[in-house]
């Protein structure tokens, strides 16, 4: 066993324990994917929370297998997100072998490779990355994965392939219609309802077979770099106020009827409710 493999084995257990997921497939995905290609050459810049970046003293791969944000471009604040947070969110998506997954905001491709492990050889991952330099890095890192396709474009307004899971790694002030329209019945959308500079939450939405009331809940709080095309200063201000209240009480997304007394937040043509909805086609 080489050093990287030893580190990955412990790291995978640590990450899944921190995420409170007892999922052998998820643990194996984190164990299988080497972080070195996605991080680039060391030494590296790392960060926790809102603290300043700290540079590692050298390029020992042990530094990569920590539950910290790892900078891809520390001057622009672009990171590989915190592993335990992504383990929590990926577990909530209930990704199955042979699923089709769309990822918005690929970065250098680390979590894309994790997704490819989860869907297996019969599944497919489509990744969207608007930053050309990051997309080029991801394409090189993922070139040997036959079940991954990368597109150098925004995933906010693109016509997406039909998907079982859409996993968004860029903050938005609202759900993109293209995300909602691309979900198959029973499909799950997980995205940060967190506009630029707003600490929001990871919202998990499940598409029913019929109807405009969709089960929805926040998995956790979250903050991300903003998704181009889905920002709204006024909406961001109101969301920041809403998150000071009972964000954890949200239970459904509504797309056509007027907000009622259960409304937690209302956007343009959509609103989140604390009312539970039970609909067919969401198992």
C-alpha positions, -999 to +999 in steps of 0.1 A: +000+000+000+015+033-011+013+064+011-015+080-009-036+048-007-031+047+031-041+083+035-072+078+013-084+048+032-083+068+065-096+099+049-126+082+034-136+068+068-131+101+084-151+121+059-181+097+060-180+097+098-180+135+098-209+135+074-227+109+095-232+086+065-228+048+070-227+042+032-201+017+019-205+030-017-199+066-007-169+057+014-154+036-014-159+065-039-138+088-016-112+061-012-109+053-049-103+089-062-068+103-057-069+140-049-034+148-063-043+153-099-072+176-090-052+197-066-022+203-089+014+205-078+021+214-041+026+231-018-010+240-015-032+266+000-059+254+024-086+271+045-113+264+070-144+285+074-138+322+069-103+322+081-073+332+060-056+306+037-026+287+051+001+273+028+013+237+034+051+235+041+057+211+012+040+187-012+035+158+011+001+143-001-009+138+035-019+175+035-045+168+008-064+143+028-079+167+053-114+179+059-105+214+046-112+236+016-083+232-009-076+262-031-075+258-068-069+296-072-066+312-037-064+347-052-099+343-067-112+323-038-119+292-060-116+260-040-123+223-039-151+223-014-149+208+021-150+169+017-173+162+047-199+187+034-199+172+000-202+137+015-232+149+034-248+164+003-239+135-020-254+111+005-286+131+005-289+128-033-292+090-030-272+084-062-277+049-076-256+028-100-266+036-137-280+070-128-275+100-150-261+130-130-255+166-142-230+186-122-230+224-125-197+239-115-170+212-120-139+231-110-109+208-116-132+178-115-126+162-081-163+157-072-171+148-108-148+118-104-166+109-071-199+111-090-185+089-117-176+063-091-211+065-076-230+060-109-206+033-121-198+022-157-235+020-166-242+055-155-233+089-169-220+122-155-223+155-175-202+183-161-206+220-169-179+245-161-180+281-174-144+290-165-122+279-194-090+274-174-108+252-149-126+233-176-093+226-193-079+212-160-110+191-154-109+177-190-073+166-185-080+151-150-111+132-162-100+121-197-097+084-187-133+082-173-155+070-202-187+078-182-180+115-179-187+142-205-176+179-199-190+210-214-173+244-212-204+265-207-227+278-181-252+252-167-276+278-155-295+283-187-283+255-209-306+228-222-295+199-200-299+162-207-326+143-187-312+136-153-318+115-122-297+139-101-285+175-107-257+185-083-250+222-083-217+236-069-224+273-074-246+296-054-279+309-069-307+332-058-333+309-074-337+275-090-329+276-127-359+265-148-335+244-169-326+224-137-362+218-128-372+209-164-344+184-169-352+163-139-369+130-145-399+121-122-384+111-089-352+130-098-333+151-072-319+186-075-295+197-049-283+233-052-270+261-029-298+287-025-270+311-016-264+341-039-230+356-040-219+368-005-249+352+012-245+322+035-276+302+025-285+266+024-282+234+003-318+229-009-328+193-020-358+192-043-375+160-056-396+161-088-430+144-085-446+126-114-473+153-116-482+186-099-465+218-091-458+211-054-425+194-050-410+180-018-381+202-007-359+205+024-326+221+033-298+195+039-275+221+056-264+257+055-239+265+027-220+293+010-206+291-026-191+313-052-219+327-073-235+310-103-233+333-133-268+342-145-286+334-113-278+363-091-303+389-077-292+416-052-327+422-039-335+385-037-301+379-020-310+406+007-343+390+014-328+355+015-303+366+040-331+378+062-351+346+057-322+325+068-322+342+101-355+324+107-367+288+105-349+277+073-349+241+087-387+241+086-390+242+048-407+212+033-419+220-002-413+241-034-444+255-052-443+266-088-478+279-097-501+288-069-499+320-048-480+319-015-501+312+016-494+316+053-469+286+052-445+306+029-409+308+041-396+327+011-412+338-022-394+344-054-406+353-089-430+324-098-418+301-071-419+299-033-408+277-005-433+265+021-431+249+056-461+227+045-453+190+039-465+177+005-471+140-002-471+132-039-468+101-060-436+094-079-410+105-053-398+072-038 
